[in-house]
Amino acid sequence: MELVNCNRCGKLQVQRPDTLCKDCQQLYASEALIVKEYIKMNPGATIMDVVQHTGYTLKRIKEILR
């Protein structure tokens, strides 16, 4: 059993296939839901529209949309 740090918050955790701790996974899921819902409600929106209306960084939104 190997210990690693969460890629987002740095919290120590037992190594798992994903690199985020449970707290960050939940946060990521809620952010993804907000971004996807905004895109669904605004189909012509650009990525910069999503940045402005959600408050998330461009980098974060690109991670979510991958």
MARKOL-522176 format. One line per 5 residues: number of its first residue (from 0); their letters; for each residue x, y, z of C-alpha. Coordinates in Angstrom, 2 decimals. Layout:
residues N
NUM) A) X:Y:Z  ...
END
This chain:
residues 66
0) MELVN) 0.00:0.00:0.00  1.59:3.23:-1.20  0.75:6.75:-0.06  0.51:9.61:-2.56  -0.66:13.21:-2.50
5) CNRCG) -3.88:14.37:-4.14  -3.04:16.19:-7.37  -5.42:19.03:-6.54  -5.20:19.74:-2.80  -2.09:17.79:-1.80
10) KLQVQ) -3.87:15.75:0.87  -2.17:12.44:1.66  -4.09:9.36:0.49  -3.64:5.70:-0.30  -2.72:5.35:-3.97
15) RPDTL) -5.74:4.71:-6.18  -6.27:4.63:-9.93  -7.48:8.24:-9.90  -5.20:10.95:-8.59  -7.77:12.98:-6.62
20) CKDCQ) -8.87:12.45:-3.03  -12.57:11.82:-2.33  -13.21:15.46:-1.36  -11.68:16.75:-4.59  -13.56:14.15:-6.63
25) QLYAS) -16.84:15.42:-5.19  -15.86:19.03:-5.87  -14.84:18.11:-9.42  -18.18:16.35:-9.99  -20.16:19.38:-8.81
30) EALIV) -18.06:21.74:-10.96  -18.53:19.47:-13.97  -22.28:19.46:-13.44  -22.40:23.27:-13.35  -20.28:23.61:-16.51
35) KEYIK) -22.22:20.97:-18.43  -25.55:22.43:-17.35  -24.46:25.91:-18.50  -23.41:24.53:-21.88  -26.67:22.60:-22.19
40) MNPGA) -28.73:25.73:-21.45  -26.54:27.91:-23.73  -25.64:25.74:-26.75  -23.97:28.58:-28.68  -21.72:29.61:-25.79
45) TIMDV) -18.00:29.93:-26.34  -15.51:28.61:-23.82  -14.89:32.18:-22.68  -18.63:32.59:-22.03  -18.41:29.52:-19.79
50) VQHTG) -15.43:31.03:-17.96  -17.25:34.32:-17.37  -20.54:32.80:-16.24  -19.24:29.97:-14.05  -16.25:31.70:-12.50
55) YTLKR) -13.98:28.71:-13.16  -10.62:29.14:-14.84  -10.09:28.30:-18.49  -7.72:25.50:-17.45  -10.35:24.00:-15.12
60) IKEIL) -13.06:24.08:-17.76  -10.78:22.41:-20.30  -10.08:19.65:-17.74  -13.80:19.16:-17.19  -14.58:19.02:-20.91
65) R) -11.93:16.40:-21.66
END
